[in-house]
């Protein structure tokens, strides 16, 4: 081997290794297009002429325009409309106030945490003891499956009698494919 071939061999082996270290070689070398982010584009506030030019405050260099809303503030008002309503609650008309009253009270502040906790409990699988002792009729998490026909009949009877829909027990049915656990089958033998 000649001296120059010995020097180029490590470079040839090191080249692909260096390129593999690049996270996006096509983007690094300009082979991939990177279009602008559509969500980062903001709109400018329209120009307006005030009624009296003498009452204008003097301009402050570098200060943001008072009529211009920042992109972050605009995004927050789109994603969280209740913050926009709270800021301008004095300018609500009677129709808007009536609509908000019909929508009901604002939900409690911790409702999202409660829903997430209940969803986590419902998504858990049955444990070994639960599957061993299951007698059917209940789904995981302890909630019963409602018998739709019996529930419809109960609701119609309550409506005919003028009773509230919450009166009476909700009829439960065994879920489709529910089987007794090992302990339940052993007890059936006796």
Secondary structure, DSSP 8 states (H G I E B T S, - for coil): --HHHHHHHHHHHHHHHHHHHSS-HHHHTT-S-----TTS----------S-GGG-----TT---TT---HHHHHHHHH-HHHHHHHTGGG--HHHHHHHHHH-S---TTHHHHHHHHHHHHHS---HHHHHH--SSB-TTS-BEE-HHHHHHHHHHHHHHT--TTSS---EE--TT----HHHHHHHT-
